[in-house]
Amino acid sequence: MWHSSRSETEPTSVPATEPARVRPTVLVIAATDSSGGAGLVRDVRVLGDFSIDAVCAVTAVTAQSDSRVCAVHHVPPEVIRAQIVAAFETRRVKAIKIGMLGTRATVEAIVESLPPGASIPIVLDPVLVSSSGGVLLDADGCAAMREKLFPRATLVTPNVPEVAALLGENVATRERELIEQAQSLLALGPQAVLLKGGHMSGEQAVDLLISGNNNLQRMASARLRATSRGTGCTLASAITAGLASGLALFEACQQAKRHVVEMLSRQS
């Protein structure tokens, strides 16, 4: 089933006699990137673009440039747990964005620290390798993510090579293959999968949102020549911002895709 609905939100003014509205807060669980091109720096910047506040739990400290990963220091699991607990004590968290994990111990620390149930939307960006090819999640950590975090996720946002790696399959070259892979990923437990089509060919960049009962929604935009590090972080953070603001999932994905397209358009 194909959908092409669109939702726009219009800003509204607040009368001077009313108190200012509290900005929603997102918990970002991710690694730092010393270059500022991806990771926590990018996440917080994007959330700010949507007037969303952030509290953070750092999973790893990375030394990166635009061309390589120089070093990675994984934060001890007990410190990750303490950060998440402190974040929930500090602010009312409306949504959670999870990025680079690194190891099984990190995955387990996060799962143990998340609130029970599915009351808070969770967007999981399965970061496996850096743009330059550096491995950012080992095989044991990847298995733990599929087993323990996917069932907690509202949305998982892999690109074409990532979905193939997560399933241990060949990289898809046709949309029908992508849909089948997204369905296989959905069977691992997340409520929805957004398969990013930026690595495919063609005049349009098509993203596929597949949710329960194999409901398929398609988002297309003109393919731009510009490339940028951190586009995956940007998209996932923008989706999380939409969910924290109360948008439905498809509307949040549409808004986030427009944000990424606008960002890349400025660079082309």
N, C-alpha and C positions, 0 to 999 in steps of 0.2 A: 504493500500500500504506500502510495507516494503522497506527500503533503508539501505544500508550498506556502503555508500560512506565515504571516509576518505580524509582529507586534512592536509597536513603538511606545516608548514612555515619554510623556511630556513633563517638563519641569513645572512645578507649581510653587507659587510664592507663599511664604508663611506670614500671616498678619503679625504686626509688631507686638501685639498684646499676647501672642502665644510663645511659649518657650521654644528655643531652637530644637529641631529634631536631632536626636542622637544618631550619629552615623553608624551603620552596621559594622561589625567586626568579623574578619576572617582570620582563622588560625592557619598560618603557612608553615608546613613541615617540609623542610627542604635544606639543601646545602648552599653554602656561600660560593660565589664565583668571584675571584679577585679581580677579574677583568670588568665585572659589572654587566657583562653581556647577557647572562642567564642567571638562573638560580634565584636566591632570595632577593637580591637587589632588583632584578627585573620584576619579580612577583609583586613586591611592595610598590614599585613604581606604577605598575598596571592597576593595582587596586586603588591607588591614589587617583588615577585618571577617572575612576568611576565613583569617587568620593566614598571609598570604603577604607576603614582603618584596619590595621594588621597587628596581630600578636604572632610571635614566631617561635619555632623550635628548630634549632640548627642540628641537622643530622651529620654533616661533614663540613670540613673546611677544605676548599680546593684552591690550588694555585693554577690559574689558567690564563692563557693568552687567546687571541683569536685563532691561533693555528695549532695549539696543543695543550694537553693537560700535563702540567709540570709535577704536581704532587697532590696527594689526597690524605687528609687526616680524618679518620672516622671518630665521631664523638662517642664516648662511652655510653652504653645503653642506659645506665642509671641516670646520666645527665639528660638524656633525651626524655626519659620519663618525667624527670623533675621539671623540665621546661614545659611539657604539655600540661602537667598538673598546675603549674604556676599560671599558665596562660588562661586556663579555665577559672582560676581563682581571681584573675585580674579583670576580665571582661566577659560579657555574655557573647559567646561565639555563635554566629548565625550560619557559618559554613566553614568547611575545612578543605584546603588545597594541599595535596601531597605530591612532592617532586622526588628528587634524588634520594635513594635509600642506602645503597651501597652494600649492605650485608644482611644476612639472616637475623643477626642479633638486633639490628636496627628495626627491621620489620616487626619482630616480636615485641620489642619495647613499645612501638607505636600501637600495635594491636592491644596490648595490655593496658595502655593508657587512655584509649578512646572511650568516650561514654558509651554505655550499653544501648542497644537498640539502634534504630535508624532515624532518630529525630533530627539529626543535623546532617545536611547534605555533605557528601564527601566526593571531591573530584580528584581522581588519581591519574597523574601523568606518569606513565611507566618509563622512566628515564633509564635506558640501558647503556647507551654509549653517548659520548659528547659529539658535537658537530665535527670535531677533528678526528674522531675514531677512538678516543680513549674509553676503556671500559669503566662504567660507573656503577654497575650492579653485577656482582658475581653470580655464578650459576646457582649456588645454594640460596642466595638472597632472592633470585628470580623465582625459584620454586616456592619459597616462603611467601612471596608477594602474591603469586597466583593462588596459593592454598588458603592464606589467612587474610589478605587485604582485599582481594577481589570481591569476596562475598559481603564485605562491609561497604563497598563503593557504590555511590549513586551513579557515577559515570567514570569510565576509563577512557583515556584519550590517546591511543597509540597511533603512530604513523604507519605507513605501509611496511617498511622493514621491521619495525618493532612488533607488529602483530604476527608476522611470519616467525620471528625469533621466539616470541612468547609461546607459539604453538609447535615450534620445531619443524616448520614447513618451509617450502620454497617461497620466495617473494612473489606475490601475485602480480600478474601483468594485465588482467582483465577485471572489469568491475564485478562480474559474476563470482569470480574467485575471491575478491575482497569481501563480498557480502557473505559468502560461506565462511570465511575466516572470522569475520566479525560475529557471526552466529555461534561459532565454536567458542570464541572468547566469552560471549554472553552466557554460555552454558556453564562457565566457571563461577558464576554467581553475582556479578554486578547487575545493577538495575538497568544499565544502558551502556552502550559502547559507541563512542564517536571515532570513526576511522577516518583519519585525515588523509586526503588524497593528493597532497602536494608533491609527492614523489612520483606520481603517475604522469603520463604524457597526455597531450591534447590541449586544445585551446582553453578549456575550462579546468579549474581546480575544484574538484567535487569532494565534499565531505559527506559521509554516510552516518546517520544516527540510527542505531538499531536498539530497540527497547523490548519490553516484554511482549510475548506472542509474536515475535519477529516483526514488530511494527517498524517499517523503514521510512525514514524521512531524509530527504536529499537537499543539500545546500551547495549551490554552485556559484562561482565567481570567475571573472576573467583571470587567466593565468598570467601572473606578472613575472618579469625577468629578474626583478630584485630578489636577493636572498639576504637573510639576516640571522645571526645567532640568536637563540632565545625565542624563536617564534612559537615553539611548543609551550614554553613557560607562559608566554604572553596569552596564548589562546586559553590554556587551562585556567589561568588566573582571572581572565576576563569572564569566563563561564562561571567561575566561583563567585565573582562579584555580582553577576546577575542573579544567581541563586540566593545569595545573601540579601539581595534587595527585594526578593519575593517573586522574581520572574519564574515562569514555568521552564522546564528544562530546554525544550526546543527554542523558546524565545531567548533564553540565555545563550544558547549556542549560536543563534543567528546574530545576536548583538556582538558576541565575541568575534565571530568571523568577520563582521564588518569592521571591527576595530583593528584586526590584523591586516585586512586588505588596505585600510587607510594608512596604517603604519608602513607597509611595504610600498604603497603608492608614492609616499613621500621620498622614498629612497630610489625609486626607479627613474 
